[in-house]
Amino acid sequence: GHQLQHMGRKGTRPPKKAEPIKSAVPKAAAPQLPDSGSSQLQCLTQQEALTKLDRVSVFNIVVEKPGGRDVFVPQGGTLDFFADADDARAALAAAREANPTLPLELEAAPLGRAFSIVQGLFGIRAPMRSALHFSKAVVDDVGYAGVPEAAREKMASAGPWPLFTADALRSPGAIPIFLSREELNACWAKSGRSLDSLPPLEECATDLRILIASTLSVADNWQPLLFLPPKSTTLLEKELAQKRERQEQVMLNMQRAKAIVDAEDASAQVHLKVHADDEPPALR
């Protein structure tokens, strides 16, 4: 896991409102930050922001086929990305039940890439509808707590995508961002603080769109922003990678065996051909 030690109280909280991505967030003037003349206070580029997101994986369903895999989208359905391992497993089970003849499996995808596809950034557009689902349990728990009230209606079509952080856990080298309250609480406790002292939810919760929009439009020290994958995500990712490795090994072994058989066949064919042209031996 990631050890987050020596967490000071440095750093400034990301503003709650900022210039929108795809005008998801109402336009609001970002708070004027003191100009310390530091080159550290700057916006991230879109690529930098997405690269930070890519530390976390989400999951989508694929159809396994010889030599690769295709994204699975049910007829007239949606390309779904799941940020929660249990939700992804449940979706896979439902898809397998509805499509018993298809070899369906889960695949890990970087969150930044999934976010780009769903938000249509860089002109990346999936040819079908796409959706990013954050943990159902977390969404049931916190709802739109991370979205300013004025923005909730506008942002309801695709969310919520709740994220959690706490100023006291920041250090000059890391601003940890979690995908669940449990992960935030665990880090808080690990840093030697009592859970009673955790700030209220409104101060800890934000939304992925608001945070990314802030990094792109508000000059601040965003470089230490650190998105931390839930343990369950890391475990599922490992499990899928090992499964894939085993499958590839099986495929490789089958290909090798086939190559040997093919070579033996070819050699026998050559042998037959060579002798087929021989003159029959003269009778004496």
Contacts in CASP RR format, 6 or more apart in sequence:
PFRMAT RR
TARGET T0000
AUTHOR 0000-0000-0000
METHOD contacts of the structure
MODEL  1
GHQLQHMGRKGTRPPKKAEPIKSAVPKAAAPQLPDSGSSQLQCLTQQEAL
TKLDRVSVFNIVVEKPGGRDVFVPQGGTLDFFADADDARAALAAAREANP
TLPLELEAAPLGRAFSIVQGLFGIRAPMRSALHFSKAVVDDVGYAGVPEA
AREKMASAGPWPLFTADALRSPGAIPIFLSREELNACWAKSGRSLDSLPP
LEECATDLRILIASTLSVADNWQPLLFLPPKSTTLLEKELAQKRERQEQV
MLNMQRAKAIVDAEDASAQVHLKVHADDEPPALR
1 231 0 8 1.000
1 234 0 8 1.000
2 176 0 8 1.000
2 226 0 8 1.000
2 228 0 8 1.000
4 169 0 8 1.000
4 171 0 8 1.000
4 174 0 8 1.000
4 176 0 8 1.000
4 187 0 8 1.000
4 190 0 8 1.000
4 191 0 8 1.000
5 171 0 8 1.000
5 191 0 8 1.000
6 171 0 8 1.000
7 168 0 8 1.000
7 169 0 8 1.000
7 170 0 8 1.000
7 171 0 8 1.000
7 174 0 8 1.000
7 191 0 8 1.000
8 168 0 8 1.000
8 170 0 8 1.000
8 171 0 8 1.000
9 167 0 8 1.000
9 168 0 8 1.000
9 170 0 8 1.000
10 170 0 8 1.000
10 171 0 8 1.000
10 172 0 8 1.000
11 167 0 8 1.000
11 170 0 8 1.000
11 172 0 8 1.000
11 175 0 8 1.000
11 221 0 8 1.000
12 33 0 8 1.000
12 220 0 8 1.000
12 221 0 8 1.000
13 167 0 8 1.000
14 206 0 8 1.000
14 210 0 8 1.000
14 211 0 8 1.000
14 214 0 8 1.000
14 215 0 8 1.000
14 218 0 8 1.000
14 220 0 8 1.000
15 30 0 8 1.000
15 31 0 8 1.000
15 214 0 8 1.000
15 218 0 8 1.000
16 148 0 8 1.000
16 206 0 8 1.000
16 210 0 8 1.000
17 25 0 8 1.000
17 26 0 8 1.000
17 28 0 8 1.000
17 30 0 8 1.000
17 148 0 8 1.000
17 151 0 8 1.000
17 210 0 8 1.000
18 25 0 8 1.000
18 28 0 8 1.000
18 30 0 8 1.000
18 210 0 8 1.000
18 213 0 8 1.000
18 214 0 8 1.000
18 216 0 8 1.000
18 217 0 8 1.000
18 218 0 8 1.000
19 25 0 8 1.000
19 27 0 8 1.000
19 30 0 8 1.000
19 213 0 8 1.000
19 216 0 8 1.000
19 217 0 8 1.000
19 218 0 8 1.000
20 26 0 8 1.000
20 27 0 8 1.000
20 209 0 8 1.000
20 213 0 8 1.000
21 119 0 8 1.000
21 121 0 8 1.000
21 209 0 8 1.000
21 212 0 8 1.000
21 213 0 8 1.000
21 216 0 8 1.000
22 119 0 8 1.000
22 120 0 8 1.000
23 154 0 8 1.000
24 119 0 8 1.000
24 151 0 8 1.000
24 154 0 8 1.000
24 155 0 8 1.000
24 158 0 8 1.000
24 209 0 8 1.000
24 213 0 8 1.000
25 151 0 8 1.000
25 154 0 8 1.000
25 155 0 8 1.000
25 209 0 8 1.000
25 210 0 8 1.000
25 213 0 8 1.000
26 150 0 8 1.000
26 151 0 8 1.000
26 154 0 8 1.000
30 214 0 8 1.000
30 217 0 8 1.000
30 218 0 8 1.000
31 218 0 8 1.000
33 41 0 8 1.000
33 218 0 8 1.000
33 219 0 8 1.000
33 220 0 8 1.000
35 41 0 8 1.000
38 221 0 8 1.000
40 221 0 8 1.000
40 223 0 8 1.000
41 219 0 8 1.000
41 220 0 8 1.000
41 221 0 8 1.000
42 219 0 8 1.000
42 220 0 8 1.000
42 222 0 8 1.000
43 215 0 8 1.000
43 216 0 8 1.000
43 217 0 8 1.000
43 218 0 8 1.000
43 219 0 8 1.000
43 220 0 8 1.000
43 222 0 8 1.000
44 52 0 8 1.000
44 215 0 8 1.000
44 216 0 8 1.000
44 222 0 8 1.000
44 223 0 8 1.000
44 225 0 8 1.000
45 216 0 8 1.000
46 121 0 8 1.000
46 122 0 8 1.000
46 216 0 8 1.000
48 215 0 8 1.000
48 222 0 8 1.000
49 212 0 8 1.000
49 215 0 8 1.000
49 216 0 8 1.000
49 222 0 8 1.000
50 112 0 8 1.000
50 113 0 8 1.000
50 115 0 8 1.000
50 116 0 8 1.000
50 121 0 8 1.000
51 112 0 8 1.000
52 225 0 8 1.000
52 226 0 8 1.000
52 227 0 8 1.000
53 110 0 8 1.000
53 111 0 8 1.000
53 112 0 8 1.000
53 115 0 8 1.000
53 208 0 8 1.000
53 212 0 8 1.000
53 227 0 8 1.000
54 110 0 8 1.000
54 111 0 8 1.000
54 112 0 8 1.000
54 113 0 8 1.000
55 111 0 8 1.000
55 226 0 8 1.000
55 227 0 8 1.000
55 228 0 8 1.000
55 229 0 8 1.000
56 83 0 8 1.000
56 110 0 8 1.000
56 111 0 8 1.000
56 179 0 8 1.000
56 227 0 8 1.000
56 228 0 8 1.000
56 229 0 8 1.000
56 233 0 8 1.000
57 108 0 8 1.000
57 109 0 8 1.000
57 110 0 8 1.000
57 111 0 8 1.000
57 229 0 8 1.000
57 233 0 8 1.000
57 237 0 8 1.000
58 81 0 8 1.000
58 82 0 8 1.000
58 83 0 8 1.000
58 88 0 8 1.000
58 108 0 8 1.000
58 109 0 8 1.000
58 110 0 8 1.000
58 111 0 8 1.000
58 114 0 8 1.000
58 132 0 8 1.000
59 81 0 8 1.000
59 82 0 8 1.000
59 85 0 8 1.000
59 88 0 8 1.000
59 106 0 8 1.000
59 107 0 8 1.000
59 108 0 8 1.000
59 109 0 8 1.000
59 236 0 8 1.000
60 71 0 8 1.000
60 72 0 8 1.000
60 79 0 8 1.000
60 80 0 8 1.000
60 81 0 8 1.000
60 82 0 8 1.000
60 88 0 8 1.000
60 106 0 8 1.000
60 107 0 8 1.000
60 109 0 8 1.000
60 114 0 8 1.000
61 71 0 8 1.000
61 72 0 8 1.000
61 80 0 8 1.000
61 91 0 8 1.000
61 92 0 8 1.000
61 95 0 8 1.000
61 104 0 8 1.000
61 105 0 8 1.000
61 106 0 8 1.000
61 107 0 8 1.000
62 69 0 8 1.000
62 70 0 8 1.000
62 71 0 8 1.000
62 72 0 8 1.000
62 104 0 8 1.000
62 105 0 8 1.000
62 106 0 8 1.000
62 107 0 8 1.000
63 69 0 8 1.000
63 70 0 8 1.000
63 71 0 8 1.000
63 72 0 8 1.000
63 102 0 8 1.000
63 103 0 8 1.000
63 104 0 8 1.000
63 105 0 8 1.000
64 103 0 8 1.000
64 104 0 8 1.000
64 105 0 8 1.000
64 247 0 8 1.000
65 103 0 8 1.000
67 251 0 8 1.000
69 105 0 8 1.000
69 107 0 8 1.000
71 79 0 8 1.000
72 95 0 8 1.000
72 102 0 8 1.000
72 104 0 8 1.000
73 79 0 8 1.000
73 128 0 8 1.000
74 95 0 8 1.000
74 98 0 8 1.000
74 99 0 8 1.000
76 128 0 8 1.000
77 128 0 8 1.000
77 129 0 8 1.000
78 128 0 8 1.000
78 129 0 8 1.000
78 130 0 8 1.000
78 131 0 8 1.000
79 117 0 8 1.000
79 126 0 8 1.000
79 128 0 8 1.000
79 129 0 8 1.000
79 130 0 8 1.000
79 131 0 8 1.000
80 91 0 8 1.000
80 130 0 8 1.000
80 131 0 8 1.000
80 133 0 8 1.000
81 109 0 8 1.000
81 114 0 8 1.000
81 117 0 8 1.000
81 118 0 8 1.000
81 130 0 8 1.000
81 131 0 8 1.000
81 132 0 8 1.000
81 133 0 8 1.000
82 88 0 8 1.000
82 91 0 8 1.000
82 133 0 8 1.000
83 111 0 8 1.000
83 132 0 8 1.000
83 133 0 8 1.000
83 134 0 8 1.000
83 135 0 8 1.000
83 161 0 8 1.000
83 179 0 8 1.000
83 233 0 8 1.000
84 133 0 8 1.000
84 134 0 8 1.000
84 135 0 8 1.000
84 136 0 8 1.000
84 137 0 8 1.000
84 138 0 8 1.000
84 179 0 8 1.000
84 230 0 8 1.000
84 232 0 8 1.000
84 233 0 8 1.000
85 230 0 8 1.000
85 232 0 8 1.000
85 233 0 8 1.000
85 235 0 8 1.000
85 236 0 8 1.000
86 135 0 8 1.000
86 137 0 8 1.000
86 232 0 8 1.000
87 133 0 8 1.000
87 135 0 8 1.000
87 136 0 8 1.000
88 106 0 8 1.000
88 236 0 8 1.000
89 106 0 8 1.000
89 236 0 8 1.000
92 104 0 8 1.000
92 105 0 8 1.000
92 106 0 8 1.000
95 104 0 8 1.000
96 102 0 8 1.000
96 104 0 8 1.000
105 240 0 8 1.000
105 243 0 8 1.000
106 236 0 8 1.000
106 240 0 8 1.000
107 240 0 8 1.000
108 236 0 8 1.000
108 237 0 8 1.000
108 240 0 8 1.000
108 241 0 8 1.000
111 227 0 8 1.000
114 132 0 8 1.000
115 121 0 8 1.000
115 132 0 8 1.000
115 208 0 8 1.000
115 212 0 8 1.000
116 122 0 8 1.000
116 124 0 8 1.000
117 124 0 8 1.000
117 125 0 8 1.000
117 126 0 8 1.000
117 130 0 8 1.000
118 130 0 8 1.000
118 131 0 8 1.000
118 132 0 8 1.000
118 158 0 8 1.000
119 209 0 8 1.000
131 158 0 8 1.000
132 158 0 8 1.000
132 159 0 8 1.000
132 161 0 8 1.000
134 159 0 8 1.000
134 160 0 8 1.000
134 161 0 8 1.000
134 162 0 8 1.000
134 179 0 8 1.000
134 208 0 8 1.000
135 179 0 8 1.000
135 180 0 8 1.000
137 180 0 8 1.000
138 162 0 8 1.000
138 179 0 8 1.000
138 180 0 8 1.000
138 181 0 8 1.000
139 159 0 8 1.000
139 160 0 8 1.000
139 162 0 8 1.000
141 181 0 8 1.000
142 160 0 8 1.000
142 162 0 8 1.000
142 181 0 8 1.000
142 201 0 8 1.000
142 205 0 8 1.000
143 160 0 8 1.000
143 162 0 8 1.000
144 152 0 8 1.000
144 155 0 8 1.000
144 156 0 8 1.000
144 160 0 8 1.000
144 207 0 8 1.000
145 162 0 8 1.000
145 201 0 8 1.000
145 202 0 8 1.000
145 205 0 8 1.000
146 160 0 8 1.000
146 162 0 8 1.000
146 163 0 8 1.000
146 202 0 8 1.000
146 205 0 8 1.000
146 206 0 8 1.000
146 207 0 8 1.000
146 210 0 8 1.000
147 155 0 8 1.000
147 160 0 8 1.000
147 207 0 8 1.000
147 210 0 8 1.000
148 210 0 8 1.000
151 210 0 8 1.000
155 207 0 8 1.000
155 209 0 8 1.000
158 209 0 8 1.000
159 207 0 8 1.000
160 207 0 8 1.000
161 207 0 8 1.000
161 208 0 8 1.000
161 209 0 8 1.000
162 179 0 8 1.000
162 205 0 8 1.000
162 206 0 8 1.000
162 207 0 8 1.000
162 208 0 8 1.000
163 177 0 8 1.000
163 178 0 8 1.000
163 179 0 8 1.000
163 205 0 8 1.000
163 206 0 8 1.000
163 207 0 8 1.000
163 208 0 8 1.000
163 211 0 8 1.000
164 177 0 8 1.000
164 178 0 8 1.000
164 179 0 8 1.000
164 180 0 8 1.000
164 181 0 8 1.000
164 183 0 8 1.000
164 184 0 8 1.000
164 204 0 8 1.000
164 205 0 8 1.000
164 206 0 8 1.000
165 175 0 8 1.000
165 176 0 8 1.000
165 177 0 8 1.000
165 178 0 8 1.000
165 184 0 8 1.000
165 204 0 8 1.000
165 206 0 8 1.000
166 184 0 8 1.000
166 188 0 8 1.000
166 198 0 8 1.000
166 199 0 8 1.000
166 203 0 8 1.000
166 204 0 8 1.000
167 199 0 8 1.000
168 188 0 8 1.000
168 191 0 8 1.000
168 193 0 8 1.000
168 199 0 8 1.000
169 176 0 8 1.000
169 184 0 8 1.000
169 187 0 8 1.000
169 188 0 8 1.000
169 191 0 8 1.000
170 176 0 8 1.000
170 224 0 8 1.000
171 224 0 8 1.000
172 224 0 8 1.000
173 224 0 8 1.000
174 224 0 8 1.000
174 226 0 8 1.000
175 222 0 8 1.000
175 224 0 8 1.000
175 225 0 8 1.000
175 226 0 8 1.000
176 187 0 8 1.000
176 226 0 8 1.000
176 228 0 8 1.000
177 211 0 8 1.000
177 225 0 8 1.000
177 226 0 8 1.000
177 227 0 8 1.000
177 228 0 8 1.000
178 184 0 8 1.000
178 187 0 8 1.000
178 228 0 8 1.000
178 230 0 8 1.000
179 228 0 8 1.000
179 229 0 8 1.000
179 230 0 8 1.000
179 233 0 8 1.000
180 230 0 8 1.000
181 201 0 8 1.000
181 204 0 8 1.000
183 228 0 8 1.000
183 230 0 8 1.000
183 231 0 8 1.000
184 198 0 8 1.000
184 204 0 8 1.000
185 195 0 8 1.000
185 198 0 8 1.000
187 228 0 8 1.000
188 195 0 8 1.000
188 198 0 8 1.000
189 195 0 8 1.000
198 204 0 8 1.000
214 220 0 8 1.000
215 222 0 8 1.000
215 225 0 8 1.000
229 237 0 8 1.000
END
